[in-house]
Every structure is written in C-alpha cells, then in structure tokens.
Amino acid sequence: MEAAPHALDITFWITAGAILGLLVLSGFFSGSETALTAASRGKLRAQAEKGSAGAGVALKITEDNERLIGSVLLGNNLVNILAASLATALFTRLFGESGVALATLVMTLLVLVFAEVLPKTYAITNAEAAASRTAPVILVVIKVFNPIVAAVRWFVRLILRCVGVQTDPDSHILAVRDEIAGALYLGQSEGVVEKEDRDRILGALDLGERAVEEIMLHRSRIEMIDAEADPEAILHQCLESNHTRLPLYRDDPDNIIGVVHAKDLLRAMHKLVTGSTEGAKSLKDFDVCSIARKPYFVPETTTLDDQMRQFLRMRSHFAMVVDEYGTLEGLITLEDILEEIVGEITDEFDPDAEHPIRKTEDNQFLVDGAMTIRDLNRATDWTLPDEAANTVAGLVIHEAQMIPKVDQVFIFHGFRFQVVARKDNRVTKLKVRKL
C-alpha cells in the first residue's frame, strides 16, 4: 500500500522533468529557426572566412531553406505535442477531469513564454551568433528527419500542383538585388542611410541591367574632327574643346576612321614645328590621321557592367556606339558609366556646366530634355516609367504621340509636363511638376 504513493512521486518527477526537457528542446528549435532565417548570409560568410566552423555550417544548411524549416518544424511540433500529452496525463492524474483544462492553460503559458517568445527574441537580437552555435546540432536534425521531410515536401507539392500552384524549390522569395534595395530604402526612410549613399549602391547594382544606349552621348551632340580640315583649324578646335579625345571622320560623320587624343596631337605638332626650320609653316603638311588611334566600336545593347569591364581590360576610356546595322548612334566613356554610380562629375573645364535639373520659384522642376528618366527619378525620388523611353523628352513624345510645341502641357503618370524650349524636332527644356 505504501508503494503506490512512492511510485506516484517517482512518476510525477520523471514526467515533470521530461516536460521541462521537452520545453527546452522546443525553445531550442524555435530559436534556431529564427536565428538561421534572420541571420545575414553576408555576415555568416565573413565569419566563416575568419575560421568560424559554425558559421560555415549555417551557410550550408540555409542554402535549402525549405528543408531547413521543414526539419525544424517537424522537431518542434514533435516535442510540443509530446510535452502537451505528458502534461495532460500528469494533471489528469493529479486533479482528475479538470486537469485537462489546467494542463492546457499551463502548457500554453509555458510554451508561449519559454519556448517561443524568449528564444526567438534572443535569436533576433543575436542572429549570427545564435545561428553559428545551433547550426551543427540542426545539421544532425536535418539528416535524421530528411526522409520524412522529403516525403512531406513531395506530398505538399502534389497538393499544390492539384490546385494549380507551381513551386520551384531552387527559387528565392526575393532576389538579392531586391533585398539590398529594400534594406537601403528602409534605412534611408529611417535616417540610417543617406540618400546619396543609397543612390550610389543602387547605381552600381543596376549596371548589369542597363545598356550603353541609355546613357550614351547621342551622335547629334558629338564634337568631331574632319580629317580633311586644315591642320591649324584642327589644332584650334582641339584647344577650344573641353574634351581630350575627339572622333575623326572623313567625308561623312558616320565614317569614323580614328580617335584623336589632344596630347598626341600637341606632341606631334610640337615635334614638327621645333624640328623644322620653317616653324609654324610646317604645320600645313601635317597629317592628322598619322596620330589618330584606332576607333573602338561597341553595340548599343552592351550592358554598362560589361562595357566597364571592357574599358578596364583594354585600358581605354572611349568607345563609339553603333546599332545593329553598324550606323553610328553615339559615344560612351568610362566617366559616363562612373556617373551612373557617383552622380554628375565636373572638372575645371566645365565648372559652369548647367545642371540638367533645377527647381524653379513656383516649385516646379526645369529639366533638360536629354536627361534620362532614371536620373530624374534618382534626383527627385519619383517613379516615372522608363520602359518606353530613356529620356524625359522621349517620354513626353511617346505619351503625346507627336512632336510637341513650346508651351504645350501634358498630364500623364500623375505628373504635369510643360514644354519650355524646342530646337528643330528636339524638346530641349521642360517644366515638370508632380500632381
């Protein structure tokens, strides 16, 4: 008769200890899931390169988030259900039928506080450190539960396929670029990241998605040298120009035969003048083609990222842009690409260069028609579409379906556009205001 209470006491303590252990396991699974999903892969990679084995394991298991989350959830649910069952049995033995309700209340509070909120709060606060510590154990859990998780994944995909939902296990919810952009916009809205820093980083990320035709200097604005011009006129043109490299053409501006560098021209002319007894008169026999460098042509569809790599590989800063038929479309320089990252670059030769956008007294923006829509969006934080046109003037012409006249006003995409100036068939200045 005395063995029953003794057995009851032993059973009570064993069951209570088991429940406590299961709650610890539940907290471990909850915290691990939060830490491994919230940890920055960039920070984990940096720690792994410094010799952290845990960070390396964390990187490995987070490559397949579906398998990771499936294994952790399976382990978490197993221990939670087992803990709830043991608690129900324990409280029913102690308090009778009312023990079911009491066990539900007590386990809900314990699981909520000690197995969910507490470990997840710690994991979010110390995501990378927690992920590195828990990753080796979670790797073992994944290997143990892998057959069950694989079967569950197959069954889930089968059900989703039956209702018309296709899943790609290798796809990510968000592209890396979108994640970085979202973090930058959030940081800027909270005052942690400066707008200029955000624009520089996004500009660098966008190089692979933009083509040279979007930022090239159009052929109508290119300053060229006529190979048949008088040598003194060529020298005067180079001295008056703000550019050190000028395309050289013969007969037709489309027939580019070389690129003249101002230093090469001055060196050759100086050598000719100083080495001849005739002095400046000897310039009449100078052949500009003799010092012209071979022109470098690139397709208009080349991405800015590829073009920058080509510039660096070839140690060149200057390229002529042609279309699919080989017709000259414009030119692009390394400086043009860098400006997409750091913004407008001016030097001592163009300190008074007019900025392509200026705010007027009536709170409108006076915009150069040749300004790209992307640059306007960056400068003003607007969201004008740039799918149909690259420049602001091009967007107005596309939407108006005509060449607008001066003082004509158009309203589209939530903005008011007023044509301020026009040269021939080009819209050169506009006033833009957000409605």
Backbone torsions as a table, in degrees:
resi	resn	phi	psi	omega
1	MET	NA	-26.7	-178.2
2	GLU	-86.3	-11.8	-177.9
3	ALA	-74.4	-28.2	-176.7
4	ALA	-63.9	-51.6	177.5
5	PRO	-60.3	-37.3	-179.9
6	HIS	-64.2	-43.5	177.8
7	ALA	-64.2	-37.1	179.4
8	LEU	-64.8	-40.9	179.3
9	ASP	-64.2	-43.7	179.8
10	ILE	-64.2	-43.8	178.8
11	THR	-62.1	-40.4	179.9
12	PHE	-60.1	-49.6	-176.5
13	TRP	-70.0	-36.8	177.2
14	ILE	-64.3	-45.3	179.9
15	THR	-64.2	-43.7	179.2
16	ALA	-61.5	-41.4	178.0
17	GLY	-64.5	-39.5	178.5
18	ALA	-64.0	-41.3	178.4
19	ILE	-62.8	-42.8	178.8
20	LEU	-61.7	-44.5	178.8
21	GLY	-63.3	-39.4	178.5
22	LEU	-66.4	-35.6	176.5
23	LEU	-65.1	-38.0	176.5
24	VAL	-63.9	-43.6	177.1
25	LEU	-62.1	-40.3	178.6
26	SER	-62.1	-43.2	177.0
27	GLY	-63.3	-37.3	178.6
28	PHE	-63.6	-46.2	-179.9
29	PHE	-64.7	-42.6	-179.5
30	SER	-63.9	-47.2	179.4
31	GLY	-64.5	-39.3	-179.9
32	SER	-64.2	-43.5	179.1
33	GLU	-59.4	-46.9	-179.1
34	THR	-65.3	-43.6	-178.3
35	ALA	-63.9	-45.3	-175.9
36	LEU	-71.4	-29.9	178.4
37	THR	-85.2	-26.5	-178.6
38	ALA	-92.2	-17.2	-177.1
39	ALA	-67.0	142.2	177.2
40	SER	-77.2	123.9	179.1
41	ARG	-65.3	-29.8	176.8
42	GLY	-64.4	-44.1	178.8
43	LYS	-68.8	-37.6	177.7
44	LEU	-64.1	-40.0	179.4
45	ARG	-65.2	-38.7	178.2
46	ALA	-63.4	-40.9	178.4
47	GLN	-67.6	-38.5	179.6
48	ALA	-64.7	-37.5	178.7
49	GLU	-68.5	-22.0	177.4
50	LYS	-87.3	-0.6	175.4
51	GLY	109.1	7.9	-179.6
52	SER	-79.3	112.2	-179.9
53	ALA	-68.5	-37.8	179.9
54	GLY	-62.7	-40.4	178.7
55	ALA	-64.9	-36.8	177.5
56	GLY	-64.2	-41.7	177.7
57	VAL	-66.2	-39.8	179.2
58	ALA	-61.0	-41.3	177.0
59	LEU	-62.3	-39.3	-177.6
60	LYS	-65.7	-46.3	-174.3
61	ILE	-78.8	-20.6	178.2
62	THR	-84.1	-1.6	175.4
63	GLU	-67.3	-28.6	177.3
64	ASP	-120.4	85.8	-176.3
65	ASN	-65.1	-32.6	-178.7
66	GLU	-64.0	-44.2	178.6
67	ARG	-68.4	-39.5	178.8
68	LEU	-60.9	-52.7	-177.1
69	ILE	-65.5	-38.0	179.1
70	GLY	-61.5	-43.9	-179.8
71	SER	-67.0	-43.5	-179.4
72	VAL	-66.2	-42.8	179.4
73	LEU	-65.1	-37.7	177.9
74	LEU	-62.2	-48.4	177.9
75	GLY	-62.9	-40.9	-179.1
76	ASN	-64.5	-44.1	179.8
77	ASN	-66.9	-37.7	178.9
78	LEU	-60.6	-48.7	-176.7
79	VAL	-71.2	-34.6	178.7
80	ASN	-66.7	-43.6	-180.0
81	ILE	-67.3	-41.2	179.0
82	LEU	-65.0	-41.3	178.5
83	ALA	-63.9	-41.3	178.9
84	ALA	-65.3	-38.5	179.8
85	SER	-66.1	-45.1	178.4
86	LEU	-63.4	-40.6	179.2
87	ALA	-64.4	-39.5	178.4
88	THR	-63.5	-44.4	178.9
89	ALA	-63.8	-41.3	-178.8
90	LEU	-65.6	-47.6	-177.5
91	PHE	-71.8	-30.0	176.4
92	THR	-66.7	-39.4	178.0
93	ARG	-66.5	-34.3	-177.3
94	LEU	-83.9	-38.6	-171.9
95	PHE	-120.2	5.0	178.7
96	GLY	79.0	-147.7	-175.9
97	GLU	-65.8	-29.9	178.6
98	SER	-69.4	-12.3	179.7
99	GLY	-66.3	-24.6	179.5
100	VAL	-64.3	-49.1	179.5
101	ALA	-65.4	-39.8	-179.5
102	LEU	-66.7	-40.8	178.4
103	ALA	-63.7	-39.6	178.0
104	THR	-61.3	-44.9	-178.8
105	LEU	-65.6	-47.8	-177.0
106	VAL	-65.3	-44.9	-178.2
107	MET	-68.6	-34.4	176.8
108	THR	-61.4	-45.4	179.4
109	LEU	-64.9	-44.9	-178.4
110	LEU	-64.7	-44.5	-179.6
111	VAL	-66.3	-42.3	-178.4
112	LEU	-61.9	-46.7	-174.1
113	VAL	-80.4	-53.0	-169.9
114	PHE	-93.0	-19.7	-178.0
115	ALA	-109.4	-9.9	-179.5
116	GLU	-124.8	-68.4	-172.7
117	VAL	-64.6	-49.7	-176.2
118	LEU	-61.8	-54.6	-178.4
119	PRO	-66.5	-34.9	-179.4
120	LYS	-71.2	-36.6	176.6
121	THR	-62.7	-44.2	177.8
122	TYR	-63.8	-41.3	-177.3
123	ALA	-64.9	-39.7	178.9
124	ILE	-67.2	-38.5	-178.6
125	THR	-69.0	-34.8	-177.8
126	ASN	-128.0	57.9	-169.9
127	ALA	-60.1	-52.2	-175.3
128	GLU	-67.1	-41.3	179.9
129	ALA	-65.6	-44.3	179.9
130	ALA	-65.6	-39.1	179.7
131	ALA	-64.2	-41.0	179.7
132	SER	-64.6	-37.2	-178.3
133	ARG	-74.0	-39.1	-173.7
134	THR	-88.4	-17.5	-174.0
135	ALA	-57.7	-44.7	-179.2
136	PRO	-59.7	-39.3	179.5
137	VAL	-69.8	-42.1	-179.8
138	ILE	-64.0	-33.0	177.3
139	LEU	-60.8	-40.5	176.7
140	VAL	-64.5	-43.1	179.2
141	VAL	-60.5	-41.8	-179.4
142	ILE	-62.9	-42.2	-179.9
143	LYS	-65.9	-37.1	-179.5
144	VAL	-69.9	-44.4	-175.2
145	PHE	-89.3	0.0	-172.9
146	ASN	-56.5	-44.0	178.9
147	PRO	-60.9	-42.6	-179.4
148	ILE	-67.0	-43.8	-179.0
149	VAL	-63.6	-39.5	178.6
150	ALA	-61.9	-42.1	178.6
151	ALA	-65.2	-40.7	179.1
152	VAL	-65.0	-42.3	179.2
153	ARG	-61.7	-43.2	178.6
154	TRP	-62.4	-42.5	-179.3
155	PHE	-65.7	-41.3	-180.0
156	VAL	-64.5	-43.8	179.5
157	ARG	-64.6	-34.9	177.8
158	LEU	-63.3	-44.1	178.6
159	ILE	-63.8	-44.4	180.0
160	LEU	-64.2	-37.1	178.8
161	ARG	-66.1	-32.6	179.4
162	CYS	-67.0	-28.4	179.5
163	VAL	-99.6	11.9	173.4
164	GLY	87.7	16.4	179.8
165	VAL	-105.1	120.3	178.5
166	GLN	-96.7	135.5	-179.7
167	THR	-118.2	144.9	176.7
168	ASP	-120.4	105.8	-176.0
169	PRO	-64.0	-19.7	-178.0
170	ASP	-94.5	-2.8	-178.4
171	SER	-86.8	156.3	176.9
172	HIS	-106.8	148.9	-179.5
173	ILE	-61.2	-42.3	178.6
174	LEU	-129.1	140.5	173.6
175	ALA	-67.5	155.4	-179.2
176	VAL	-59.3	-41.1	-179.6
177	ARG	-61.0	-42.6	179.4
178	ASP	-66.4	-36.5	178.4
179	GLU	-64.8	-44.4	179.7
180	ILE	-64.9	-44.4	180.0
181	ALA	-61.8	-43.0	178.9
182	GLY	-62.3	-41.3	178.3
183	ALA	-65.2	-37.9	179.6
184	LEU	-67.9	-43.8	178.9
185	TYR	-64.4	-39.8	177.7
186	LEU	-65.3	-44.3	179.0
187	GLY	-63.0	-37.4	179.1
188	GLN	-69.3	-38.0	178.9
189	SER	-67.5	-26.9	179.2
190	GLU	-92.7	-0.8	177.0
191	GLY	84.5	6.9	-179.2
192	VAL	-83.2	-34.5	-178.1
193	VAL	-114.0	132.6	176.8
194	GLU	-74.4	148.7	-179.5
195	LYS	-59.3	-39.8	-179.8
196	GLU	-63.7	-39.6	178.2
197	ASP	-66.6	-40.5	177.7
198	ARG	-61.3	-44.9	-178.5
199	ASP	-65.1	-37.1	179.6
200	ARG	-64.7	-46.3	-177.9
201	ILE	-66.1	-44.7	179.5
202	LEU	-66.2	-35.3	177.0
203	GLY	-61.8	-41.1	177.9
204	ALA	-66.7	-38.1	-179.7
205	LEU	-69.6	-27.2	-176.3
206	ASP	-83.1	-8.6	-175.2
207	LEU	-59.1	-34.5	-179.0
208	GLY	-76.0	-10.7	-177.3
209	GLU	-107.3	-1.6	-176.4
210	ARG	-118.3	147.4	-177.8
211	ALA	-102.0	159.6	-177.4
212	VAL	-63.9	-26.9	-179.2
213	GLU	-64.5	-20.5	-178.5
214	GLU	-75.2	-27.1	-175.1
215	ILE	-122.6	-0.5	-176.8
216	MET	-66.0	157.2	172.0
217	LEU	-80.3	120.9	-175.2
218	HIS	-64.6	151.5	-175.8
219	ARG	-58.7	-27.5	-179.4
220	SER	-69.1	-16.9	-177.6
221	ARG	-110.9	7.5	-178.8
222	ILE	-82.2	133.4	174.5
223	GLU	-91.3	122.0	-174.8
224	MET	-122.4	163.4	176.0
225	ILE	-111.9	132.1	175.6
226	ASP	-85.2	122.3	-177.6
227	ALA	-63.2	-22.7	-179.4
228	GLU	-89.5	-1.2	-177.9
229	ALA	-70.9	160.4	178.5
230	ASP	-65.0	138.4	-178.4
231	PRO	-55.3	-37.1	178.9
232	GLU	-67.7	-36.4	177.4
233	ALA	-66.8	-37.8	177.3
234	ILE	-64.5	-43.9	178.7
235	LEU	-62.0	-43.6	179.6
236	HIS	-63.2	-41.3	179.8
237	GLN	-63.1	-42.7	179.7
238	CYS	-66.5	-37.7	179.8
239	LEU	-69.5	-33.1	-178.9
240	GLU	-82.8	-18.9	-175.9
241	SER	-76.1	149.7	175.0
242	ASN	-84.3	-3.1	-174.5
243	HIS	-109.9	146.3	178.3
244	THR	-90.0	-19.1	179.2
245	ARG	-122.1	129.3	-179.4
246	LEU	-131.2	132.0	177.3
247	PRO	-65.2	145.0	179.5
248	LEU	-113.2	127.4	-179.3
249	TYR	-126.4	161.3	176.0
250	ARG	-130.0	128.1	177.5
251	ASP	70.0	-56.0	-175.9
252	ASP	-125.7	133.5	178.9
253	PRO	-56.7	-20.6	176.8
254	ASP	-76.5	-17.6	-176.6
255	ASN	-93.3	78.7	-179.8
256	ILE	-80.8	121.6	-177.4
257	ILE	-109.5	-6.3	179.6
258	GLY	176.6	-179.6	177.6
259	VAL	-129.6	126.9	-178.8
260	VAL	-98.4	123.6	174.9
261	HIS	-95.3	133.8	-175.2
262	ALA	-57.8	-38.0	-179.9
263	LYS	-65.6	-42.1	178.2
264	ASP	-62.2	-42.1	-179.2
265	LEU	-63.7	-47.2	-178.1
266	LEU	-66.1	-40.7	178.5
267	ARG	-60.9	-46.6	-176.8
268	ALA	-65.3	-42.8	-179.3
269	MET	-68.8	-39.0	178.6
270	HIS	-63.3	-42.1	178.9
271	LYS	-64.4	-39.0	-178.6
272	LEU	-67.6	-42.5	-177.0
273	VAL	-70.5	-46.4	-177.0
274	THR	-74.8	-22.3	-177.9
275	GLY	-93.8	1.1	-178.6
276	SER	-118.1	148.4	178.4
277	THR	-76.7	-15.4	-179.1
278	GLU	-84.0	-10.9	178.9
279	GLY	66.2	-131.6	-176.1
280	ALA	-64.3	-22.8	-179.4
281	LYS	-65.9	-22.9	-179.0
282	SER	-70.0	-11.3	-178.4
283	LEU	-66.6	-21.9	-176.2
284	LYS	-65.2	-21.0	178.9
285	ASP	-94.8	5.1	-176.5
286	PHE	-74.8	133.9	178.2
287	ASP	-108.0	110.0	-176.4
288	VAL	-64.6	-25.0	-179.5
289	CYS	-66.6	-20.9	-177.3
290	SER	-70.5	-22.7	-179.3
291	ILE	-112.0	2.1	-179.4
292	ALA	-72.9	139.8	176.7
293	ARG	-89.1	156.7	-178.5
294	LYS	-65.4	131.2	-179.5
295	PRO	-71.1	149.6	-179.2
296	TYR	-116.3	117.6	-176.9
297	PHE	-107.3	141.5	178.4
298	VAL	-134.0	148.0	176.6
299	PRO	-69.3	150.5	-178.1
300	GLU	-69.4	-15.7	-178.2
301	THR	-91.7	0.3	179.2
302	THR	-63.6	135.4	178.6
303	THR	-73.2	153.9	-179.5
304	LEU	-63.2	-35.0	179.9
305	ASP	-64.8	-46.2	178.6
306	ASP	-64.8	-39.7	-178.2
307	GLN	-67.0	-38.2	177.7
308	MET	-64.1	-40.4	177.4
309	ARG	-63.4	-38.5	178.5
310	GLN	-65.6	-42.0	177.2
311	PHE	-58.1	-46.1	-178.3
312	LEU	-67.4	-38.1	-179.3
313	ARG	-69.0	-39.5	-177.0
314	MET	-88.5	-5.3	-176.3
315	ARG	55.7	43.5	179.8
316	SER	-125.7	153.1	-178.5
317	HIS	-121.1	7.4	-165.8
318	PHE	-144.3	130.3	179.9
319	ALA	-146.6	143.6	174.7
320	MET	-91.6	136.8	-176.4
321	VAL	-103.0	129.5	179.6
322	VAL	-125.0	156.4	177.9
323	ASP	-89.0	-169.6	-175.4
324	GLU	-67.1	-18.7	179.1
325	TYR	-96.2	2.4	-179.5
326	GLY	84.3	7.1	179.8
327	THR	-80.4	138.3	-179.2
328	LEU	-64.1	127.5	178.7
329	GLU	-110.0	-30.7	-177.8
330	GLY	172.1	-163.9	176.0
331	LEU	-139.6	156.4	-179.9
332	ILE	-137.9	144.0	178.2
333	THR	-123.2	165.7	176.6
334	LEU	-62.1	-34.1	178.9
335	GLU	-62.8	-37.0	178.3
336	ASP	-60.1	-40.9	-179.1
337	ILE	-70.1	-42.2	179.1
338	LEU	-62.9	-33.3	178.9
339	GLU	-65.2	-24.7	176.1
340	GLU	-69.1	-18.0	179.6
341	ILE	-99.6	-51.3	-171.9
342	VAL	-99.3	-6.9	-177.4
343	GLY	95.5	-176.2	-175.2
344	GLU	-59.8	133.1	178.4
345	ILE	-113.2	124.6	175.5
346	THR	-123.2	152.5	178.4
347	ASP	-127.2	-167.7	-174.6
348	GLU	-69.2	-14.1	-179.9
349	PHE	-89.7	-12.9	176.6
350	ASP	-138.5	53.9	179.6
351	PRO	-69.5	-23.5	-177.8
352	ASP	-100.5	15.8	-180.0
353	ALA	-60.5	132.6	-176.4
354	GLU	-72.8	132.5	178.5
355	HIS	-70.8	139.2	-175.9
356	PRO	-67.1	-10.9	178.6
357	ILE	-139.2	135.2	-178.4
358	ARG	-146.1	136.1	-179.4
359	LYS	-84.6	132.2	-178.5
360	THR	-92.7	173.8	-177.9
361	GLU	-67.8	-25.6	179.6
362	ASP	-92.0	23.3	175.2
363	ASN	62.8	28.0	170.9
364	GLN	-106.6	167.4	179.5
365	PHE	-110.2	123.6	175.2
366	LEU	-88.7	114.8	-169.0
367	VAL	-119.0	136.7	172.4
368	ASP	-67.7	131.9	-177.6
369	GLY	-61.2	-28.0	-178.8
370	ALA	-83.5	-2.3	180.0
371	MET	-68.0	135.5	-179.9
372	THR	-71.5	149.2	-179.7
373	ILE	-62.6	-36.1	-179.6
374	ARG	-64.0	-42.1	178.9
375	ASP	-65.3	-38.0	177.6
376	LEU	-64.8	-42.3	177.9
377	ASN	-62.8	-40.3	179.3
378	ARG	-65.1	-39.6	-176.5
379	ALA	-73.3	-29.2	-173.6
380	THR	-114.9	-6.3	-173.8
381	ASP	62.8	30.8	174.8
382	TRP	-88.1	176.4	-179.0
383	THR	-132.5	45.3	176.6
384	LEU	-65.0	137.9	-178.4
385	PRO	-72.4	142.3	179.3
386	ASP	-123.3	22.8	179.5
387	GLU	-76.1	-38.4	-174.7
388	ALA	-89.9	-20.6	-177.1
389	ALA	-151.0	154.1	179.3
390	ASN	-92.5	-35.5	-175.3
391	THR	-107.1	165.1	179.1
392	VAL	-65.3	-43.6	178.0
393	ALA	-62.0	-39.8	178.1
394	GLY	-62.9	-37.3	178.5
395	LEU	-65.2	-42.3	179.5
396	VAL	-64.0	-45.2	179.6
397	ILE	-63.8	-40.0	179.3
398	HIS	-63.7	-44.5	-178.4
399	GLU	-72.9	-36.3	-178.5
400	ALA	-79.3	-20.4	-177.7
401	GLN	57.8	36.4	-179.9
402	MET	-167.6	166.7	172.2
403	ILE	-87.8	108.0	-173.8
404	PRO	-72.0	157.8	177.8
405	LYS	-97.0	165.6	178.6
406	VAL	-62.2	138.0	179.8
407	ASP	76.1	1.6	172.9
408	GLN	-70.6	144.5	-177.1
409	VAL	-120.7	136.4	177.8
410	PHE	-130.5	146.1	177.9
411	ILE	-127.4	119.4	174.8
412	PHE	-159.3	156.3	-179.1
413	HIS	56.1	26.0	178.4
414	GLY	79.2	18.0	-179.3
415	PHE	-131.0	152.8	176.1
416	ARG	-107.8	124.8	-178.9
417	PHE	-116.3	126.3	176.1
418	GLN	-121.2	126.3	179.4
419	VAL	-76.3	120.9	-177.7
420	VAL	-99.4	-39.9	-178.0
421	ALA	-145.0	150.2	179.7
422	ARG	-146.3	137.5	177.5
423	LYS	-124.0	116.6	-173.1
424	ASP	56.6	-118.7	179.5
425	ASN	-103.6	13.0	-179.2
426	ARG	-104.0	133.5	173.1
427	VAL	-85.3	115.5	-172.1
428	THR	-100.3	-27.8	-179.1
429	LYS	-140.9	140.4	176.8
430	LEU	-139.4	153.1	169.3
431	LYS	-106.0	128.9	-176.5
432	VAL	-124.0	135.4	179.0
433	ARG	-141.2	135.4	177.4
434	LYS	-81.5	130.8	-177.8
435	LEU	-81.1	NA	NA
